[in-house]
Amino acid sequence: MIVLTPKAAAQVRAMRSAGDAPATGRLRLLVENGGCSGMQYGMSFDEAKSDDASFESEGVAIVVDPKSFAHLDGTTIDFDDGLHGKGFEIRNPNAKATCGCGKSFN
């Protein structure tokens, strides 16, 4: 399972209402090769596919492909809009190491 904090869920809803997502789109979380640590996180709004893991957190529908879910199960996503930057923070218990930017891991 993947959990959004209330702040992350509010930011996703704000992005959706700003027109950044199709009305029926779900939050897609993914992992792909790249980044400074070997793998990087990605987010988009997308339709569910037949083999996706689907669940809801804080009222936000989330979909994850099977390969990405193997890396993301147990992850918590927060949103920080403080003085040190603005963006989603991913706390992944499956990551052995992360880079300084927090957007990639191995």
N, CA, C and O atoms as CSV, one atom per row, in Angstrom:
chain,resi,resn,atom,element,x,y,z
A,1,MET,N,N,0.831,-1.184,0.000
A,1,MET,CA,C,0.000,0.000,0.000
A,1,MET,C,C,0.879,1.252,0.000
A,1,MET,O,O,1.995,1.245,0.520
A,2,ILE,N,N,0.370,2.294,-0.576
A,2,ILE,CA,C,1.041,3.590,-0.612
A,2,ILE,C,C,0.129,4.593,0.088
A,2,ILE,O,O,-1.080,4.613,-0.143
A,3,VAL,N,N,0.719,5.424,0.943
A,3,VAL,CA,C,-0.055,6.352,1.751
A,3,VAL,C,C,0.327,7.789,1.399
A,3,VAL,O,O,1.509,8.119,1.299
A,4,LEU,N,N,-0.671,8.627,1.214
A,4,LEU,CA,C,-0.473,10.068,1.067
A,4,LEU,C,C,-0.778,10.728,2.395
A,4,LEU,O,O,-1.745,10.363,3.063
A,5,THR,N,N,0.039,11.699,2.787
A,5,THR,CA,C,-0.295,12.497,3.956
A,5,THR,C,C,-1.408,13.471,3.559
A,5,THR,O,O,-1.638,13.688,2.369
A,6,PRO,N,N,-2.092,14.053,4.527
A,6,PRO,CA,C,-3.121,15.041,4.186
A,6,PRO,C,C,-2.582,16.191,3.328
A,6,PRO,O,O,-3.280,16.657,2.428
A,7,LYS,N,N,-1.352,16.656,3.589
A,7,LYS,CA,C,-0.783,17.752,2.780
A,7,LYS,C,C,-0.531,17.304,1.346
A,7,LYS,O,O,-0.774,18.067,0.411
A,8,ALA,N,N,-0.047,16.074,1.158
A,8,ALA,CA,C,0.199,15.567,-0.201
A,8,ALA,C,C,-1.120,15.405,-0.946
A,8,ALA,O,O,-1.223,15.765,-2.119
A,9,ALA,N,N,-2.124,14.867,-0.271
A,9,ALA,CA,C,-3.423,14.689,-0.914
A,9,ALA,C,C,-4.032,16.034,-1.301
A,9,ALA,O,O,-4.622,16.158,-2.374
A,10,ALA,N,N,-3.897,17.036,-0.444
A,10,ALA,CA,C,-4.415,18.374,-0.760
A,10,ALA,C,C,-3.710,18.942,-1.990
A,10,ALA,O,O,-4.351,19.574,-2.829
A,11,GLN,N,N,-2.409,18.728,-2.106
A,11,GLN,CA,C,-1.661,19.230,-3.260
A,11,GLN,C,C,-2.094,18.510,-4.545
A,11,GLN,O,O,-2.230,19.145,-5.591
A,12,VAL,N,N,-2.309,17.208,-4.472
A,12,VAL,CA,C,-2.781,16.453,-5.640
A,12,VAL,C,C,-4.145,16.979,-6.070
A,12,VAL,O,O,-4.380,17.193,-7.259
A,13,ARG,N,N,-5.040,17.186,-5.119
A,13,ARG,CA,C,-6.366,17.728,-5.461
A,13,ARG,C,C,-6.255,19.122,-6.063
A,13,ARG,O,O,-6.988,19.446,-6.997
A,14,ALA,N,N,-5.356,19.948,-5.549
A,14,ALA,CA,C,-5.161,21.301,-6.099
A,14,ALA,C,C,-4.644,21.225,-7.536
A,14,ALA,O,O,-5.078,21.993,-8.395
A,15,MET,N,N,-3.727,20.309,-7.795
A,15,MET,CA,C,-3.199,20.152,-9.153
A,15,MET,C,C,-4.294,19.680,-10.099
A,15,MET,O,O,-4.386,20.142,-11.236
A,16,ARG,N,N,-5.115,18.764,-9.625
A,16,ARG,CA,C,-6.208,18.254,-10.465
A,16,ARG,C,C,-7.204,19.373,-10.762
A,16,ARG,O,O,-7.640,19.517,-11.904
A,17,SER,N,N,-7.569,20.159,-9.764
A,17,SER,CA,C,-8.562,21.213,-9.977
A,17,SER,C,C,-8.011,22.367,-10.800
A,17,SER,O,O,-8.777,23.135,-11.381
A,18,ALA,N,N,-6.688,22.498,-10.855
A,18,ALA,CA,C,-6.072,23.545,-11.675
A,18,ALA,C,C,-6.064,23.164,-13.154
A,18,ALA,O,O,-5.572,23.918,-13.993
A,19,GLY,N,N,-6.612,21.992,-13.466
A,19,GLY,CA,C,-6.684,21.578,-14.866
A,19,GLY,C,C,-5.486,20.775,-15.326
A,19,GLY,O,O,-5.294,20.583,-16.527
A,20,ASP,N,N,-4.679,20.303,-14.393
A,20,ASP,CA,C,-3.491,19.532,-14.753
A,20,ASP,C,C,-3.785,18.050,-14.927
A,20,ASP,O,O,-2.856,17.264,-15.114
A,21,ALA,N,N,-5.046,17.648,-14.870
A,21,ALA,CA,C,-5.365,16.229,-14.953
A,21,ALA,C,C,-6.698,16.027,-15.654
A,21,ALA,O,O,-7.586,16.876,-15.574
A,22,PRO,N,N,-6.835,14.891,-16.344
A,22,PRO,CA,C,-8.151,14.555,-16.877
A,22,PRO,C,C,-9.117,14.315,-15.716
A,22,PRO,O,O,-8.708,13.859,-14.648
A,23,ALA,N,N,-10.356,14.613,-15.920
A,23,ALA,CA,C,-11.342,14.514,-14.838
A,23,ALA,C,C,-11.407,13.123,-14.232
A,23,ALA,O,O,-11.647,12.989,-13.032
A,24,THR,N,N,-11.199,12.088,-15.030
A,24,THR,CA,C,-11.277,10.721,-14.521
A,24,THR,C,C,-9.905,10.151,-14.192
A,24,THR,O,O,-9.802,8.994,-13.783
A,25,GLY,N,N,-8.864,10.929,-14.361
A,25,GLY,CA,C,-7.514,10.422,-14.138
A,25,GLY,C,C,-7.211,10.163,-12.669
A,25,GLY,O,O,-7.695,10.858,-11.775
A,26,ARG,N,N,-6.404,9.153,-12.457
A,26,ARG,CA,C,-5.944,8.815,-11.121
A,26,ARG,C,C,-4.489,9.237,-10.992
A,26,ARG,O,O,-3.817,9.482,-11.994
A,27,LEU,N,N,-4.011,9.320,-9.778
A,27,LEU,CA,C,-2.606,9.621,-9.564
A,27,LEU,C,C,-1.811,8.353,-9.852
A,27,LEU,O,O,-1.978,7.342,-9.169
A,28,ARG,N,N,-0.948,8.405,-10.862
A,28,ARG,CA,C,-0.086,7.269,-11.191
A,28,ARG,C,C,1.284,7.519,-10.579
A,28,ARG,O,O,1.899,8.560,-10.809
A,29,LEU,N,N,1.755,6.554,-9.798
A,29,LEU,CA,C,3.100,6.573,-9.245
A,29,LEU,C,C,3.905,5.523,-9.979
A,29,LEU,O,O,3.407,4.434,-10.263
A,30,LEU,N,N,5.154,5.852,-10.286
A,30,LEU,CA,C,5.974,4.909,-11.029
A,30,LEU,C,C,7.436,5.037,-10.661
A,30,LEU,O,O,7.879,6.029,-10.083
A,31,VAL,N,N,8.159,4.006,-11.014
A,31,VAL,CA,C,9.603,3.959,-10.844
A,31,VAL,C,C,10.178,3.621,-12.211
A,31,VAL,O,O,9.682,2.730,-12.901
A,32,GLU,N,N,11.227,4.340,-12.595
A,32,GLU,CA,C,11.884,4.068,-13.874
A,32,GLU,C,C,13.386,4.189,-13.708
A,32,GLU,O,O,13.868,4.817,-12.765
A,33,ASN,N,N,14.120,3.586,-14.626
A,33,ASN,CA,C,15.575,3.689,-14.591
A,33,ASN,C,C,15.989,5.131,-14.841
A,33,ASN,O,O,15.411,5.821,-15.682
A,34,GLY,N,N,17.004,5.579,-14.096
A,34,GLY,CA,C,17.506,6.935,-14.277
A,34,GLY,C,C,17.823,7.574,-12.944
A,34,GLY,O,O,17.808,6.910,-11.908
A,35,GLY,N,N,18.105,8.841,-12.971
A,35,GLY,CA,C,18.450,9.563,-11.756
A,35,GLY,C,C,19.873,9.257,-11.330
A,35,GLY,O,O,20.529,8.385,-11.900
A,36,CYS,N,N,20.338,9.968,-10.340
A,36,CYS,CA,C,21.728,9.823,-9.914
A,36,CYS,C,C,21.972,8.589,-9.058
A,36,CYS,O,O,23.125,8.240,-8.808
A,37,SER,N,N,20.901,7.909,-8.596
A,37,SER,CA,C,21.073,6.707,-7.774
A,37,SER,C,C,20.629,5.429,-8.473
A,37,SER,O,O,20.629,4.364,-7.855
A,38,GLY,N,N,20.254,5.509,-9.737
A,38,GLY,CA,C,19.896,4.309,-10.491
A,38,GLY,C,C,18.440,4.189,-10.864
A,38,GLY,O,O,18.120,3.726,-11.958
A,39,MET,N,N,17.541,4.598,-9.973
A,39,MET,CA,C,16.108,4.569,-10.253
A,39,MET,C,C,15.510,5.891,-9.798
A,39,MET,O,O,15.982,6.502,-8.839
A,40,GLN,N,N,14.471,6.323,-10.493
A,40,GLN,CA,C,13.844,7.591,-10.122
A,40,GLN,C,C,12.333,7.443,-10.055
A,40,GLN,O,O,11.738,6.589,-10.712
A,41,TYR,N,N,11.731,8.301,-9.238
A,41,TYR,CA,C,10.291,8.317,-9.054
A,41,TYR,C,C,9.639,9.177,-10.124
A,41,TYR,O,O,10.245,10.109,-10.653
A,42,GLY,N,N,8.398,8.847,-10.429
A,42,GLY,CA,C,7.610,9.663,-11.336
A,42,GLY,C,C,6.158,9.687,-10.871
A,42,GLY,O,O,5.681,8.763,-10.211
A,43,MET,N,N,5.472,10.760,-11.232
A,43,MET,CA,C,4.048,10.924,-10.920
A,43,MET,C,C,3.368,11.556,-12.118
A,43,MET,O,O,3.936,12.419,-12.788
A,44,SER,N,N,2.153,11.121,-12.378
A,44,SER,CA,C,1.346,11.738,-13.427
A,44,SER,C,C,-0.110,11.413,-13.142
A,44,SER,O,O,-0.413,10.653,-12.223
A,45,PHE,N,N,-0.993,11.977,-13.913
A,45,PHE,CA,C,-2.402,11.611,-13.851
A,45,PHE,C,C,-2.668,10.712,-15.047
A,45,PHE,O,O,-2.265,11.026,-16.168
A,46,ASP,N,N,-3.349,9.591,-14.810
A,46,ASP,CA,C,-3.515,8.593,-15.863
A,46,ASP,C,C,-4.745,7.742,-15.556
A,46,ASP,O,O,-5.277,7.764,-14.446
A,47,GLU,N,N,-5.173,7.006,-16.550
A,47,GLU,CA,C,-6.241,6.031,-16.376
A,47,GLU,C,C,-5.651,4.723,-15.853
A,47,GLU,O,O,-4.487,4.417,-16.114
A,48,ALA,N,N,-6.437,3.967,-15.130
A,48,ALA,CA,C,-5.994,2.670,-14.624
A,48,ALA,C,C,-5.883,1.674,-15.772
A,48,ALA,O,O,-6.679,1.689,-16.710
A,49,LYS,N,N,-4.879,0.811,-15.676
A,49,LYS,CA,C,-4.681,-0.274,-16.638
A,49,LYS,C,C,-5.070,-1.581,-15.950
A,49,LYS,O,O,-5.142,-1.635,-14.722
A,50,SER,N,N,-5.317,-2.621,-16.718
A,50,SER,CA,C,-5.861,-3.865,-16.163
A,50,SER,C,C,-4.960,-4.523,-15.128
A,50,SER,O,O,-5.464,-5.190,-14.224
A,51,ASP,N,N,-3.637,-4.359,-15.229
A,51,ASP,CA,C,-2.743,-5.030,-14.282
A,51,ASP,C,C,-2.243,-4.111,-13.164
A,51,ASP,O,O,-1.384,-4.514,-12.381
A,52,ASP,N,N,-2.762,-2.890,-13.077
A,52,ASP,CA,C,-2.343,-1.946,-12.034
A,52,ASP,C,C,-2.836,-2.363,-10.651
A,52,ASP,O,O,-3.904,-2.958,-10.507
A,53,ALA,N,N,-2.040,-2.041,-9.649
A,53,ALA,CA,C,-2.521,-2.058,-8.268
A,53,ALA,C,C,-3.276,-0.746,-8.086
A,53,ALA,O,O,-2.775,0.314,-8.458
A,54,SER,N,N,-4.461,-0.809,-7.525
A,54,SER,CA,C,-5.299,0.382,-7.337
A,54,SER,C,C,-5.722,0.479,-5.892
A,54,SER,O,O,-6.135,-0.513,-5.293
A,55,PHE,N,N,-5.622,1.667,-5.327
A,55,PHE,CA,C,-6.098,1.916,-3.976
A,55,PHE,C,C,-6.342,3.395,-3.793
A,55,PHE,O,O,-6.109,4.195,-4.700
A,56,GLU,N,N,-6.811,3.751,-2.618
A,56,GLU,CA,C,-7.143,5.137,-2.310
A,56,GLU,C,C,-6.476,5.529,-0.999
A,56,GLU,O,O,-6.404,4.734,-0.062
A,57,SER,N,N,-5.991,6.760,-0.945
A,57,SER,CA,C,-5.418,7.298,0.286
A,57,SER,C,C,-5.855,8.746,0.418
A,57,SER,O,O,-5.681,9.536,-0.510
A,58,GLU,N,N,-6.415,9.093,1.555
A,58,GLU,CA,C,-6.884,10.466,1.817
A,58,GLU,C,C,-7.832,10.950,0.718
A,58,GLU,O,O,-7.838,12.134,0.382
A,59,GLY,N,N,-8.634,10.038,0.157
A,59,GLY,CA,C,-9.598,10.401,-0.869
A,59,GLY,C,C,-9.029,10.526,-2.266
A,59,GLY,O,O,-9.745,10.933,-3.180
A,60,VAL,N,N,-7.751,10.185,-2.465
A,60,VAL,CA,C,-7.110,10.264,-3.780
A,60,VAL,C,C,-6.944,8.851,-4.331
A,60,VAL,O,O,-6.368,7.988,-3.669
A,61,ALA,N,N,-7.448,8.614,-5.542
A,61,ALA,CA,C,-7.288,7.322,-6.201
A,61,ALA,C,C,-5.868,7.223,-6.759
A,61,ALA,O,O,-5.388,8.134,-7.433
A,62,ILE,N,N,-5.203,6.097,-6.467
A,62,ILE,CA,C,-3.811,5.884,-6.856
A,62,ILE,C,C,-3.718,4.601,-7.668
A,62,ILE,O,O,-4.362,3.607,-7.333
A,63,VAL,N,N,-2.915,4.615,-8.740
A,63,VAL,CA,C,-2.623,3.416,-9.513
A,63,VAL,C,C,-1.111,3.271,-9.661
A,63,VAL,O,O,-0.383,4.257,-9.770
A,64,VAL,N,N,-0.657,2.014,-9.661
A,64,VAL,CA,C,0.769,1.713,-9.768
A,64,VAL,C,C,0.919,0.437,-10.586
A,64,VAL,O,O,0.231,-0.550,-10.326
A,65,ASP,N,N,1.815,0.448,-11.575
A,65,ASP,CA,C,2.063,-0.763,-12.350
A,65,ASP,C,C,2.784,-1.793,-11.478
A,65,ASP,O,O,3.412,-1.423,-10.486
A,66,PRO,N,N,2.704,-3.088,-11.832
A,66,PRO,CA,C,3.273,-4.137,-10.972
A,66,PRO,C,C,4.775,-3.982,-10.698
A,66,PRO,O,O,5.207,-4.189,-9.564
A,67,LYS,N,N,5.566,-3.628,-11.690
A,67,LYS,CA,C,7.009,-3.481,-11.494
A,67,LYS,C,C,7.305,-2.354,-10.497
A,67,LYS,O,O,8.130,-2.517,-9.598
A,68,SER,N,N,6.637,-1.230,-10.659
A,68,SER,CA,C,6.846,-0.102,-9.754
A,68,SER,C,C,6.352,-0.416,-8.349
A,68,SER,O,O,6.973,-0.014,-7.365
A,69,PHE,N,N,5.226,-1.139,-8.253
A,69,PHE,CA,C,4.673,-1.443,-6.945
A,69,PHE,C,C,5.638,-2.278,-6.112
A,69,PHE,O,O,5.680,-2.138,-4.889
A,70,ALA,N,N,6.409,-3.138,-6.756
A,70,ALA,CA,C,7.394,-3.946,-6.032
A,70,ALA,C,C,8.408,-3.057,-5.315
A,70,ALA,O,O,8.922,-3.431,-4.261
A,71,HIS,N,N,8.699,-1.884,-5.876
A,71,HIS,CA,C,9.649,-0.945,-5.271
A,71,HIS,C,C,8.974,0.049,-4.319
A,71,HIS,O,O,9.637,0.615,-3.449
A,72,LEU,N,N,7.662,0.266,-4.475
A,72,LEU,CA,C,6.978,1.342,-3.750
A,72,LEU,C,C,6.082,0.880,-2.607
A,72,LEU,O,O,5.609,1.711,-1.831
A,73,ASP,N,N,5.840,-0.400,-2.485
A,73,ASP,CA,C,4.941,-0.881,-1.431
A,73,ASP,C,C,5.438,-0.420,-0.064
A,73,ASP,O,O,6.600,-0.634,0.284
A,74,GLY,N,N,4.565,0.210,0.703
A,74,GLY,CA,C,4.917,0.715,2.022
A,74,GLY,C,C,5.373,2.165,2.044
A,74,GLY,O,O,5.716,2.691,3.103
A,75,THR,N,N,5.382,2.813,0.896
A,75,THR,CA,C,5.854,4.190,0.764
A,75,THR,C,C,4.823,5.193,1.293
A,75,THR,O,O,3.615,5.003,1.155
A,76,THR,N,N,5.337,6.258,1.898
A,76,THR,CA,C,4.514,7.392,2.319
A,76,THR,C,C,4.956,8.611,1.516
A,76,THR,O,O,6.152,8.854,1.359
A,77,ILE,N,N,4.000,9.369,1.013
A,77,ILE,CA,C,4.299,10.569,0.233
A,77,ILE,C,C,3.746,11.774,0.973
A,77,ILE,O,O,2.569,11.818,1.331
A,78,ASP,N,N,4.618,12.753,1.196
A,78,ASP,CA,C,4.261,13.989,1.873
A,78,ASP,C,C,4.484,15.142,0.897
A,78,ASP,O,O,5.067,14.950,-0.170
A,79,PHE,N,N,4.031,16.314,1.253
A,79,PHE,CA,C,4.282,17.515,0.457
A,79,PHE,C,C,4.839,18.588,1.369
A,79,PHE,O,O,4.258,18.886,2.413
A,80,ASP,N,N,5.971,19.176,0.977
A,80,ASP,CA,C,6.614,20.223,1.768
A,80,ASP,C,C,6.576,21.513,0.968
A,80,ASP,O,O,7.051,21.562,-0.166
A,81,ASP,N,N,6.020,22.542,1.549
A,81,ASP,CA,C,6.002,23.846,0.893
A,81,ASP,C,C,6.704,24.885,1.759
A,81,ASP,O,O,6.359,26.066,1.737
A,82,GLY,N,N,7.685,24.430,2.514
A,82,GLY,CA,C,8.404,25.299,3.435
A,82,GLY,C,C,9.537,26.070,2.779
A,82,GLY,O,O,9.638,26.126,1.554
A,83,LEU,N,N,10.379,26.657,3.600
A,83,LEU,CA,C,11.475,27.511,3.140
A,83,LEU,C,C,12.560,26.759,2.379
A,83,LEU,O,O,13.269,27.359,1.571
A,84,HIS,N,N,12.700,25.472,2.617
A,84,HIS,CA,C,13.778,24.704,1.989
A,84,HIS,C,C,13.389,24.133,0.642
A,84,HIS,O,O,14.117,23.302,0.100
A,85,GLY,N,N,12.298,24.538,0.102
A,85,GLY,CA,C,11.867,24.051,-1.201
A,85,GLY,C,C,10.434,23.582,-1.160
A,85,GLY,O,O,9.832,23.431,-0.097
A,86,LYS,N,N,9.910,23.357,-2.333
A,86,LYS,CA,C,8.523,22.953,-2.459
A,86,LYS,C,C,8.489,21.690,-3.297
A,86,LYS,O,O,9.094,21.633,-4.368
A,87,GLY,N,N,7.793,20.687,-2.821
A,87,GLY,CA,C,7.660,19.478,-3.603
A,87,GLY,C,C,7.243,18.285,-2.781
A,87,GLY,O,O,7.139,18.345,-1.555
A,88,PHE,N,N,7.007,17.197,-3.490
A,88,PHE,CA,C,6.629,15.953,-2.856
A,88,PHE,C,C,7.869,15.296,-2.260
A,88,PHE,O,O,8.939,15.304,-2.868
A,89,GLU,N,N,7.715,14.733,-1.077
A,89,GLU,CA,C,8.782,13.997,-0.409
A,89,GLU,C,C,8.345,12.547,-0.315
A,89,GLU,O,O,7.269,12.243,0.201
A,90,ILE,N,N,9.183,11.661,-0.815
A,90,ILE,CA,C,8.850,10.242,-0.854
A,90,ILE,C,C,9.678,9.508,0.190
A,90,ILE,O,O,10.908,9.522,0.153
A,91,ARG,N,N,8.985,8.872,1.116
A,91,ARG,CA,C,9.645,8.071,2.162
A,91,ARG,C,C,9.424,6.607,1.810
A,91,ARG,O,O,8.363,6.041,2.072
A,92,ASN,N,N,10.447,6.009,1.213
A,92,ASN,CA,C,10.351,4.656,0.685
A,92,ASN,C,C,11.158,3.702,1.555
A,92,ASN,O,O,12.386,3.784,1.567
A,93,PRO,N,N,10.508,2.804,2.281
A,93,PRO,CA,C,11.236,1.874,3.140
A,93,PRO,C,C,12.030,0.826,2.358
A,93,PRO,O,O,12.865,0.131,2.935
A,94,ASN,N,N,11.781,0.706,1.060
A,94,ASN,CA,C,12.477,-0.277,0.228
A,94,ASN,C,C,13.776,0.262,-0.363
A,94,ASN,O,O,14.566,-0.508,-0.909
A,95,ALA,N,N,14.011,1.558,-0.266
A,95,ALA,CA,C,15.220,2.167,-0.845
A,95,ALA,C,C,16.419,1.876,0.051
A,95,ALA,O,O,16.378,2.111,1.259
A,96,LYS,N,N,17.472,1.366,-0.548
A,96,LYS,CA,C,18.704,1.115,0.204
A,96,LYS,C,C,19.495,2.401,0.387
A,96,LYS,O,O,20.160,2.584,1.407
A,97,ALA,N,N,19.427,3.291,-0.594
A,97,ALA,CA,C,20.101,4.579,-0.537
A,97,ALA,C,C,19.331,5.562,-1.417
A,97,ALA,O,O,18.702,5.164,-2.398
A,98,THR,N,N,19.382,6.836,-1.065
A,98,THR,CA,C,18.739,7.865,-1.876
A,98,THR,C,C,19.763,8.964,-2.183
A,98,THR,O,O,20.774,9.103,-1.495
A,99,CYS,N,N,19.478,9.725,-3.217
A,99,CYS,CA,C,20.361,10.838,-3.550
A,99,CYS,C,C,19.969,12.061,-2.740
A,99,CYS,O,O,18.951,12.053,-2.047
A,100,GLY,N,N,20.760,13.094,-2.823
A,100,GLY,CA,C,20.502,14.323,-2.085
A,100,GLY,C,C,19.208,15.020,-2.479
A,100,GLY,O,O,18.576,15.667,-1.645
A,101,CYS,N,N,18.810,14.895,-3.735
A,101,CYS,CA,C,17.594,15.575,-4.184
A,101,CYS,C,C,16.336,14.848,-3.750
A,101,CYS,O,O,15.254,15.435,-3.760
A,102,GLY,N,N,16.451,13.574,-3.367
A,102,GLY,CA,C,15.300,12.811,-2.923
A,102,GLY,C,C,14.422,12.286,-4.036
A,102,GLY,O,O,13.352,11.738,-3.772
A,103,LYS,N,N,14.857,12.445,-5.288
A,103,LYS,CA,C,14.042,12.007,-6.415
A,103,LYS,C,C,14.518,10.680,-7.013
A,103,LYS,O,O,13.863,10.130,-7.898
A,104,SER,N,N,15.650,10.167,-6.536
A,104,SER,CA,C,16.109,8.879,-7.034
A,104,SER,C,C,16.639,8.019,-5.888
A,104,SER,O,O,16.948,8.519,-4.806
A,105,PHE,N,N,16.735,6.717,-6.150
A,105,PHE,CA,C,17.131,5.767,-5.107
A,105,PHE,C,C,17.697,4.522,-5.757
A,105,PHE,O,O,17.676,4.368,-6.978
A,106,ASN,N,N,18.203,3.640,-4.913
A,106,ASN,CA,C,18.561,2.297,-5.373
A,106,ASN,C,C,18.200,1.295,-4.309
A,106,ASN,O,O,18.418,0.097,-4.491
